[in-house]
Amino acid sequence: MITLPLHDAVGPVARAAGRQRSVAVSFEFFPPRDEAAEGVLWNSLRKLEPLNPSFVSVTYGAGGSTRERTHRTIQRILGETGLTPAAHVTCVDASREQVDEVLRDYWEAGVRHLVCLRGDPPGGASLGGAYAPGPGSYANATELTEAAARIAPFEISVGVYPEKHPESPSIDHDIDVLKAKIDAGATRAITQFFFDIDAFLRFHDRVRAAGVTIPIVPGIMPVSNYQGLKRMAAGCQTALPAWLASLFEGLDDDPDIRRLLAASVACEMSARLEEEGFSAFHFYTLNRAELVYAICRMLGVRQPLKASAE
């Protein structure tokens, strides 16, 4: 009987599951709209908290529409959990003075990590067209990052688009913008979600060749609702490969199978990226814990076992 080495006998997911924890994970949530949604959010936070994520981020809505709910959620995370919150901050619908006040308030409340983004106009990019800064507002994420770094020594994450920002003329322009954000104080970049791994790897190679050394963290979106994913992808011009559409074809009325497929796709992507040398992943949870929890287990990220009473 011939016993094959583990690397040859199984695929990347099983190899990842067989290793000790070697990756860092972070999770993104959005602020709840109502009491029922708040219950879902907090069940998800409690489920994922034992995985000891590097941080959890809480988003703003388009046009800053969820600003107050984001603040309340961040404050509750600080007060009721052991998680490290990363607050999203955007430029839209606020003057420089108002944004600066938000930044100071976060620092005084104990927030040490920000996600600085330009943000979409009210109604979202698909409805509002190209972004135009208001009078007296920060014009872009670079200016916002510079303001945050000036106000306090925050850890600052910024966004990148591995398939090009929808309003950018080129990838080279995007890389120049990223370098400007780093000069302004950014310490980490988190990607928009993607499904074309080769496109992401080419982007990463170009970023490194341009002299960028900060971590570039892949953003992973485990989505079981393909129709909803199509709408999100259209807004940020993320390519959806034909193989992904084929997987979900004919399953509109079968949510259980869609969830299994979503977990499988995200696991395969994460495991392959780990084999390519990536050791940190940012998961867009959509406030649902089960899929992300399962994916983390496949990557070897698990909560510590409780000691036996005996």
C-alpha positions in Angstrom: 0.0 0.0 0.0 1.4 3.4 -1.0 0.7 6.4 1.3 0.8 9.7 -0.6 2.1 12.8 1.1 -0.6 15.1 2.3 0.3 17.7 -0.3 -0.2 15.3 -3.1 -3.2 13.4 -1.8 -5.6 16.3 -1.2 -6.5 19.7 -2.5 -5.8 23.1 -1.0 -8.8 23.2 1.3 -7.9 19.9 3.0 -4.3 21.0 3.3 -5.3 24.2 4.9 -7.6 22.4 7.3 -4.8 20.1 8.3 -2.5 22.8 9.4 -2.3 24.8 12.6 -3.6 28.3 12.5 -1.3 30.3 10.2 -3.6 33.0 8.9 -5.1 36.2 10.4 -8.8 37.0 9.7 -10.9 40.1 10.0 -14.6 40.5 9.5 -16.8 43.3 8.1 -20.3 44.1 9.3 -22.9 46.7 8.5 -25.0 48.5 11.1 -28.5 47.1 11.8 -31.5 48.8 10.3 -34.0 47.7 13.0 -34.3 45.6 16.2 -34.5 42.3 14.3 -31.4 43.1 12.3 -29.6 44.1 15.4 -30.3 40.7 16.9 -28.8 39.0 13.8 -25.7 41.2 13.9 -25.0 40.5 17.5 -25.6 36.8 17.2 -23.0 36.9 14.4 -20.5 38.9 16.4 -20.8 36.5 19.3 -20.4 33.5 17.0 -17.3 34.9 15.4 -15.7 36.5 18.4 -14.0 33.3 19.7 -12.0 33.1 16.4 -10.0 36.0 17.7 -10.1 38.2 14.5 -7.5 40.9 14.1 -10.3 43.4 13.9 -14.0 43.8 12.9 -15.0 46.7 10.7 -18.4 48.4 10.7 -19.5 50.2 7.5 -21.2 53.4 6.5 -24.0 53.4 4.1 -24.0 55.4 0.9 -23.9 59.1 1.5 -23.1 58.5 5.2 -26.7 57.4 5.6 -25.9 55.0 8.5 -23.4 57.2 10.3 -25.2 57.3 13.7 -25.9 53.6 13.7 -22.3 52.9 12.8 -21.2 54.9 15.8 -23.6 53.2 18.2 -22.5 49.7 16.9 -18.8 50.6 17.4 -19.5 51.9 20.9 -21.3 48.7 21.8 -18.5 46.5 20.4 -16.0 48.5 22.6 -18.2 48.1 25.7 -19.5 44.6 25.4 -16.9 42.5 23.6 -13.2 41.8 23.5 -13.2 42.6 19.7 -11.1 45.3 18.2 -13.4 47.5 16.1 -12.3 49.4 13.0 -14.6 52.2 12.2 -15.4 53.1 8.6 -15.1 56.8 7.9 -16.1 58.5 4.6 -15.9 62.0 3.1 -19.5 62.2 1.9 -22.2 64.5 3.2 -20.0 66.1 5.9 -17.6 69.1 6.2 -14.0 68.7 7.1 -14.8 70.0 10.6 -17.6 67.4 11.0 -15.3 64.6 9.9 -12.5 65.8 12.2 -14.9 65.8 15.1 -15.9 62.2 14.3 -12.2 61.2 14.2 -11.5 62.9 17.6 -14.6 61.3 19.1 -13.5 57.9 17.9 -10.0 58.3 19.4 -11.4 59.5 22.7 -13.8 56.5 22.8 -10.9 54.1 22.4 -11.1 53.3 18.7 -7.5 52.9 17.3 -8.2 51.5 13.8 -10.1 53.2 11.0 -11.1 52.2 7.5 -10.8 55.5 5.5 -12.9 55.5 2.3 -14.1 58.2 -0.1 -17.6 56.7 0.0 -20.4 56.8 -2.5 -22.8 59.7 -3.0 -26.3 59.6 -1.4 -28.3 56.8 -3.1 -25.1 54.9 -4.1 -22.8 55.2 -7.1 -25.3 53.6 -9.4 -27.9 56.3 -8.7 -25.8 59.3 -8.0 -23.3 59.0 -10.8 -19.7 60.1 -10.3 -18.7 61.3 -6.9 -18.4 65.1 -6.4 -17.2 66.4 -3.1 -19.4 68.9 -1.4 -18.2 72.4 -0.4 -15.8 72.3 2.5 -15.6 68.4 2.4 -12.5 66.2 2.0 -12.2 65.5 -1.7 -11.1 61.8 -1.5 -9.7 59.0 0.7 -6.2 60.4 0.5 -7.2 63.7 2.1 -9.3 61.8 4.7 -6.4 59.5 5.5 -4.1 62.5 6.0 -6.6 64.1 8.3 -7.0 61.0 10.4 -3.2 60.6 10.7 -2.9 64.3 11.7 -5.5 64.0 14.4 -4.2 60.8 16.1 -1.9 57.9 15.5 -4.6 55.6 14.1 -4.0 52.4 12.3 -5.5 53.2 8.9 -6.8 50.7 6.4 -7.8 51.9 2.9 -9.5 50.2 -0.1 -8.1 49.0 -3.4 -9.8 47.5 -6.5 -7.8 44.6 -8.0 -9.8 44.9 -11.2 -9.6 48.8 -11.3 -11.7 51.4 -9.6 -14.8 52.1 -11.7 -13.9 55.7 -12.1 -10.2 55.2 -12.6 -8.5 55.4 -16.1 -6.1 52.6 -15.3 -4.5 50.2 -12.8 -1.4 52.3 -12.9 -3.5 55.3 -11.8 -5.0 53.2 -9.0 -1.5 52.3 -7.8 -0.4 55.9 -7.8 -3.5 56.7 -5.7 -2.6 53.9 -3.3 0.9 55.2 -2.9 -0.5 58.7 -2.1 -2.7 57.1 0.6 0.4 55.4 2.1 2.3 58.7 2.1 -0.7 60.2 3.9 -0.6 57.5 6.6 -2.3 54.3 5.4 -0.9 51.1 6.9 -3.0 48.4 5.2 -5.0 48.0 2.0 -8.1 45.8 1.8 -9.4 44.8 -1.6 -12.9 45.0 -3.0 -14.3 41.5 -3.2 -13.3 39.6 -6.3 -13.6 36.1 -7.9 -10.9 36.2 -10.5 -7.8 35.1 -8.5 -5.4 35.4 -11.4 -6.5 39.1 -11.9 -5.9 39.7 -8.2 -2.4 38.1 -8.3 -1.5 40.2 -11.3 -2.6 43.3 -9.5 -0.6 42.3 -6.4 2.5 41.8 -8.5 2.2 45.2 -10.1 1.6 46.8 -6.7 4.8 45.2 -5.3 6.8 46.1 -8.4 5.8 49.7 -7.8 7.4 49.6 -4.4 4.4 49.3 -2.2 5.2 47.2 0.9 2.1 47.5 3.2 -0.1 44.5 3.5 -2.6 44.0 0.7 -5.4 41.9 2.3 -7.8 40.0 0.0 -11.4 40.8 0.6 -13.6 37.6 0.4 -17.3 37.7 -0.2 -19.1 34.4 0.5 -22.5 35.1 -1.1 -25.2 32.5 -1.5 -27.6 34.9 -3.3 -26.3 35.1 -6.8 -28.8 37.7 -8.0 -27.9 40.0 -5.1 -24.2 39.4 -5.9 -24.8 40.5 -9.5 -26.2 43.8 -8.3 -23.3 44.4 -6.0 -20.7 43.4 -8.6 -22.3 45.8 -11.2 -21.9 48.7 -8.8 -18.2 48.2 -8.4 -17.5 46.6 -11.8 -16.3 43.3 -10.3 -16.1 40.5 -12.9 -18.2 37.4 -12.2 -16.7 34.5 -14.1 -18.9 32.2 -16.2 -18.2 29.2 -13.9 -19.6 31.1 -10.9 -22.9 31.8 -12.8 -23.1 28.2 -13.9 -22.7 27.0 -10.3 -25.8 29.0 -9.1 -27.9 28.5 -12.3 -31.4 27.1 -11.5 -31.0 27.3 -7.7 -33.1 30.5 -7.0 -35.5 28.4 -4.9 -32.9 26.2 -3.2 -31.1 28.4 -0.5 -29.5 25.4 1.3 -27.7 24.3 -1.8 -26.7 27.9 -2.6 -25.1 28.2 0.9 -23.1 25.0 0.4 -21.8 26.3 -2.9 -21.0 29.7 -1.5 -19.0 28.2 1.3 -17.2 25.9 -1.2 -16.2 28.7 -3.5 -14.9 31.0 -0.7 -13.0 28.1 0.9 -11.3 27.2 -2.4 -10.4 30.9 -3.0 -9.0 31.4 0.5 -7.1 28.2 0.5 -5.5 28.9 -2.9 -4.6 32.4 -1.9 -2.9 31.0 1.3 -0.9 28.7 -0.9 0.1 31.8 -2.9 1.6 33.2 0.3 -1.2 35.3 1.7 -1.7 35.1 5.4 -4.5 37.5 6.1 -8.1 37.6 4.8 -10.9 40.1 5.2 -14.4 38.5 5.1 -17.5 40.5 4.0 -19.9 38.7 6.3 -23.2 40.5 5.3 -23.9 40.1 9.1 -24.2 36.3 8.7 -21.8 34.1 10.7 -22.3 30.6 9.6 -20.6 30.7 6.2 -17.6 32.7 7.5 -17.2 30.5 10.5 -17.1 27.4 8.3 -14.6 28.9 6.0 -12.3 29.9 8.9 -12.4 26.3 10.2 -11.2 25.1 6.8 -8.3 27.6 7.0 -7.4 26.3 10.4 -8.7 29.3 12.3 -10.6 27.9 15.3 -11.7 28.9 18.8 -9.6 27.4 21.6 -10.9 24.2 23.0 -12.3 24.4 26.5 -10.2 22.7 29.1 -11.7 19.5 30.4 -13.2 19.6 34.0 -11.5 16.3 34.8 
